[in-house]
Amino acid sequence: MKKFIAIAIFVAAGIGTVMAQEKAKIEFKTETIEYGEIEKGSDGVRVFEFTNTGNAPLVIANVTSSCGCTIPKKPEEPIKPGETGEIQVKYNTNLVGPIRKTITVYSNAEESTKSLKIKGRVIEKDNNSL
């Protein structure tokens, strides 16, 4: 009986070790999107592309922005190992001036919190050119 209990403990410990090694890993194509100079009212949508390079499904729990002028959109379904996904970011280009915002991604990845950046400048439209 003692041998059976000892074997059961070793098997359970081994399964726990294998399960603990299964992790999602998020790898972004780029962690900063440069808008450059864009005109007021132009398209403010950009996309952060990523791949799950881990060996477990990646779940994006939440994505937040440092400002209400930037609206992020996360994938709703888990991203399987080896698959790609995207986080869409929409900046309000009616606000003239510099763009310096942080988008924070919360997930079940090894690095559970990831900061992304958007940068650039919104300028007034040039109404003099015909």
Contacts in CASP RR format, 6 or more apart in sequence:
PFRMAT RR
TARGET T0000
AUTHOR 0000-0000-0000
METHOD contacts of the structure
MODEL  1
MKKFIAIAIFVAAGIGTVMAQEKAKIEFKTETIEYGEIEKGSDGVRVFEF
TNTGNAPLVIANVTSSCGCTIPKKPEEPIKPGETGEIQVKYNTNLVGPIR
KTITVYSNAEESTKSLKIKGRVIEKDNNSL
21 55 0 8 1.000
22 55 0 8 1.000
22 56 0 8 1.000
23 54 0 8 1.000
23 55 0 8 1.000
23 56 0 8 1.000
23 109 0 8 1.000
23 110 0 8 1.000
24 52 0 8 1.000
24 54 0 8 1.000
24 56 0 8 1.000
24 57 0 8 1.000
24 58 0 8 1.000
24 59 0 8 1.000
24 79 0 8 1.000
24 81 0 8 1.000
24 107 0 8 1.000
24 108 0 8 1.000
24 109 0 8 1.000
24 110 0 8 1.000
25 52 0 8 1.000
25 53 0 8 1.000
25 54 0 8 1.000
25 58 0 8 1.000
25 109 0 8 1.000
25 110 0 8 1.000
25 111 0 8 1.000
26 50 0 8 1.000
26 51 0 8 1.000
26 52 0 8 1.000
26 53 0 8 1.000
26 58 0 8 1.000
26 105 0 8 1.000
26 107 0 8 1.000
26 109 0 8 1.000
26 111 0 8 1.000
26 114 0 8 1.000
27 50 0 8 1.000
27 51 0 8 1.000
27 52 0 8 1.000
27 53 0 8 1.000
28 48 0 8 1.000
28 49 0 8 1.000
28 50 0 8 1.000
28 114 0 8 1.000
28 116 0 8 1.000
29 48 0 8 1.000
29 49 0 8 1.000
29 50 0 8 1.000
29 51 0 8 1.000
30 48 0 8 1.000
30 49 0 8 1.000
31 48 0 8 1.000
31 114 0 8 1.000
31 115 0 8 1.000
31 116 0 8 1.000
31 117 0 8 1.000
32 116 0 8 1.000
32 117 0 8 1.000
32 118 0 8 1.000
32 119 0 8 1.000
33 46 0 8 1.000
33 48 0 8 1.000
33 89 0 8 1.000
33 116 0 8 1.000
33 117 0 8 1.000
33 118 0 8 1.000
33 119 0 8 1.000
34 119 0 8 1.000
34 120 0 8 1.000
35 44 0 8 1.000
35 46 0 8 1.000
35 91 0 8 1.000
35 99 0 8 1.000
35 118 0 8 1.000
35 119 0 8 1.000
35 120 0 8 1.000
35 121 0 8 1.000
35 122 0 8 1.000
36 119 0 8 1.000
36 120 0 8 1.000
36 121 0 8 1.000
37 120 0 8 1.000
37 121 0 8 1.000
37 123 0 8 1.000
38 44 0 8 1.000
38 93 0 8 1.000
38 120 0 8 1.000
38 121 0 8 1.000
38 122 0 8 1.000
38 123 0 8 1.000
39 93 0 8 1.000
39 122 0 8 1.000
39 123 0 8 1.000
39 124 0 8 1.000
39 125 0 8 1.000
39 126 0 8 1.000
40 93 0 8 1.000
40 94 0 8 1.000
40 96 0 8 1.000
40 122 0 8 1.000
40 123 0 8 1.000
40 124 0 8 1.000
40 125 0 8 1.000
41 93 0 8 1.000
41 94 0 8 1.000
41 122 0 8 1.000
41 125 0 8 1.000
42 93 0 8 1.000
43 93 0 8 1.000
44 90 0 8 1.000
44 91 0 8 1.000
44 92 0 8 1.000
44 93 0 8 1.000
45 88 0 8 1.000
45 89 0 8 1.000
45 90 0 8 1.000
45 91 0 8 1.000
46 88 0 8 1.000
46 89 0 8 1.000
46 91 0 8 1.000
46 118 0 8 1.000
47 86 0 8 1.000
47 87 0 8 1.000
47 88 0 8 1.000
47 89 0 8 1.000
48 86 0 8 1.000
48 87 0 8 1.000
48 89 0 8 1.000
48 103 0 8 1.000
48 116 0 8 1.000
49 84 0 8 1.000
49 85 0 8 1.000
49 86 0 8 1.000
50 79 0 8 1.000
50 84 0 8 1.000
50 85 0 8 1.000
50 86 0 8 1.000
50 87 0 8 1.000
51 82 0 8 1.000
51 83 0 8 1.000
51 84 0 8 1.000
51 85 0 8 1.000
52 58 0 8 1.000
52 79 0 8 1.000
52 80 0 8 1.000
52 81 0 8 1.000
52 82 0 8 1.000
52 83 0 8 1.000
52 84 0 8 1.000
52 85 0 8 1.000
52 109 0 8 1.000
53 81 0 8 1.000
53 82 0 8 1.000
54 81 0 8 1.000
54 82 0 8 1.000
54 110 0 8 1.000
55 81 0 8 1.000
56 81 0 8 1.000
56 108 0 8 1.000
57 78 0 8 1.000
57 79 0 8 1.000
57 80 0 8 1.000
57 81 0 8 1.000
58 78 0 8 1.000
58 79 0 8 1.000
58 80 0 8 1.000
58 81 0 8 1.000
58 107 0 8 1.000
58 108 0 8 1.000
58 109 0 8 1.000
59 78 0 8 1.000
59 79 0 8 1.000
59 107 0 8 1.000
59 108 0 8 1.000
60 74 0 8 1.000
60 75 0 8 1.000
60 79 0 8 1.000
60 87 0 8 1.000
60 105 0 8 1.000
60 106 0 8 1.000
60 107 0 8 1.000
61 106 0 8 1.000
61 107 0 8 1.000
61 108 0 8 1.000
62 74 0 8 1.000
62 105 0 8 1.000
62 106 0 8 1.000
63 72 0 8 1.000
63 73 0 8 1.000
63 74 0 8 1.000
63 87 0 8 1.000
63 103 0 8 1.000
63 104 0 8 1.000
63 105 0 8 1.000
63 106 0 8 1.000
64 72 0 8 1.000
64 103 0 8 1.000
64 104 0 8 1.000
64 106 0 8 1.000
65 71 0 8 1.000
65 72 0 8 1.000
65 89 0 8 1.000
65 101 0 8 1.000
65 102 0 8 1.000
65 103 0 8 1.000
65 104 0 8 1.000
66 101 0 8 1.000
66 102 0 8 1.000
66 103 0 8 1.000
66 104 0 8 1.000
67 101 0 8 1.000
68 92 0 8 1.000
69 91 0 8 1.000
69 92 0 8 1.000
69 95 0 8 1.000
69 101 0 8 1.000
70 89 0 8 1.000
70 90 0 8 1.000
70 91 0 8 1.000
70 92 0 8 1.000
70 101 0 8 1.000
70 103 0 8 1.000
70 118 0 8 1.000
71 89 0 8 1.000
71 90 0 8 1.000
72 87 0 8 1.000
72 88 0 8 1.000
72 89 0 8 1.000
72 90 0 8 1.000
72 103 0 8 1.000
73 87 0 8 1.000
73 88 0 8 1.000
73 89 0 8 1.000
73 90 0 8 1.000
74 87 0 8 1.000
74 105 0 8 1.000
75 85 0 8 1.000
75 86 0 8 1.000
75 87 0 8 1.000
79 85 0 8 1.000
87 103 0 8 1.000
87 105 0 8 1.000
87 116 0 8 1.000
89 103 0 8 1.000
89 116 0 8 1.000
89 118 0 8 1.000
91 99 0 8 1.000
91 101 0 8 1.000
91 118 0 8 1.000
93 122 0 8 1.000
94 122 0 8 1.000
95 122 0 8 1.000
96 122 0 8 1.000
96 123 0 8 1.000
96 124 0 8 1.000
97 121 0 8 1.000
97 122 0 8 1.000
97 123 0 8 1.000
98 120 0 8 1.000
98 121 0 8 1.000
99 118 0 8 1.000
99 119 0 8 1.000
99 120 0 8 1.000
99 121 0 8 1.000
99 122 0 8 1.000
100 117 0 8 1.000
100 118 0 8 1.000
100 119 0 8 1.000
100 120 0 8 1.000
101 117 0 8 1.000
101 118 0 8 1.000
102 115 0 8 1.000
102 116 0 8 1.000
102 117 0 8 1.000
103 115 0 8 1.000
103 116 0 8 1.000
103 117 0 8 1.000
103 118 0 8 1.000
104 113 0 8 1.000
104 114 0 8 1.000
104 115 0 8 1.000
104 116 0 8 1.000
105 113 0 8 1.000
105 114 0 8 1.000
105 115 0 8 1.000
105 116 0 8 1.000
106 112 0 8 1.000
106 113 0 8 1.000
107 114 0 8 1.000
END
